[in-house]
Amino acid sequence: MKYLVVAEKSENGFGAYVPDLPGCVAASESRDEVVVLIQEAIEFHLEGLTISGEPIPPPKSQSEIVEVHAA
């Protein structure tokens, strides 16, 4: 499965979350590390859902980069 991950730069490093998996987040000082951590978090999150007998949400979110002209 492929889930959309949103990675954002903050004052302290990077955060990442998965819109299709509420509560699935990661944080790190570097973007490369946060990508590794969110992948691990997704796997852990899906394992937890499976263990508790909950359905695994299918990936639904999509992204698009839109160019706008600023005034």
N, C-alpha and C positions, 0 to 999 in steps of 0.2 A: 504494500500500500504506500501511497505517497500523499502526505499531508502538507498543506501550506503552513510554513513557519514564518512568522513575522519577527525580524530581528531589529532592535532599535538601540541606537547609541544613547547613553545617558551620561550624566556627569561623572559617574563612577565606573563606567565600562559599558557593557552590553547586556540587554535583556532580550529574551525570546519567548514567544508564546505561540500556541496552536489554536486558531479560532474554532476548529471543529472539536477540540478536546478541552473544554473549560477546566481551568485549574492546572493545566499542563504547562509549566513555565521553567525557565532556567535563567541564570545570570552568571556573568563572568567578566573578567577584566578585558578579554580580547574577543573579537568577533569569531575567530576560528574556534576558540574554546567553547563559546556559547553554542555554536552549531553542533559540536560533538555532544555537549551536555543535553541539548534539547532532543537530539536523536535518542540518547539513552533515556531521557524522561518520557518520550513517547512510548518506547518499548516497555518501560516500567508501568506506565499508565494503562496501556492495553493489557498487560499481564494482570494488573489489579482488577480491571473490569472483567476479564475472563474468570479469574478466581472467584469473584463475587457473583458470577452468573449474570452479569449485566451485558447488554449487547454492545458490540464495538461500533461506534458511529462511523459510517462511511465518510470518506473525504468528500466534502462538498465545496469548500471555499476555493475561490480562484483569485488571481491577482491580475492587475493590469496597470501599466505605467501610462499615465496620461500627461501629455505636455500641455501646459497652459502658458499664456502670455501675461506676465505681471505688468501692472500699470507703472 
